[in-house]
Amino acid sequence: MNKKFNFNNISDVMHTCFNNNIKIYPVVHDRQHFKIEIDFAGRKKLGKETYNWKTQQKELQHKIKELYYEIYKRIQNRKN
């Protein structure tokens, strides 16, 4: 996935997602790794990829931002 996203307005993107009861955050998978979980109004979906908490923090943060942006686009498309 080499998509480039404009994260300059990430606070607006996250605000829209929060208003639609969508939260995305890391959860502990094991002692060394995290996975990403998406919570949509209590319905939780755990991602398949693992991220090492010591060496892959930037990748984890970027993926969370990317997921927020993708969901934001879906919300905007639904409104139109």
N, C-alpha and C positions, 0 to 999 in steps of 0.2 A: 504494500500500500504506500505509494509515494504521492498521495494527494496533498496538495498545498491548500491550507485554509487560512483565512484572514481571522486571526484571533484578537484583533484590536477591540472588538465589541463583545468579548466573551462574557462580561458582566450582564449585558443585555440578553445574551443567549441563555445564560444560566437563570436569569430572572424569569424569562418566559417558561423555561422548563420547570422551575420551582412552582410557578403559578399553575402549571398543569400537573402538579403532584409527581414530578419525575425527578429522581435524584440518582446520581452516578458517583460511586465511591469505591475505594479499594477495600478488600477484606482479606484477612489472613488466611492463606491456604495451608501453609506449613511453617516451620521455623525460619525458613529462608525466603519464602515467596508470598506474593499477593496475587489475587485475582480481582477482576473488576466486576462489580455487581450493579445492576440497574434496578431501581425500585420505582415501579409505576403504581402509585396509589396502593402500596402494600403487596403488590404482585412482584416478586423478586426473581431476577434471572441472573445467574452466575456465569461469567465468561469462561472460555476454555483456556485462554492464554495465561501463563504465569509470568510474573515479573519479580526478579530478584530485588529484595529491598535495599541491598547495598549498591548494586551496580546498574540497575535499570529504573531508577526513580524518574529520570527525565522522560524515558519512553512511556512509563506509566502515566505521568501527568499529561503528556501529549495525547495519548490514547483517550484519556478521560475527556479532554477538551474536544477531541475529534468526535467522540460519541455525542457530547452535548450539542455540537454543531449539527451533526446529522439529524438528531431528533428535533432540533429547532427547525431545520428545513422542512421536515415532515409536518410539524405543527403549522408552519406558515402555509404550506401547500394545502393543508386541510381547511384553512380559513378562506382560501381563495375559491 
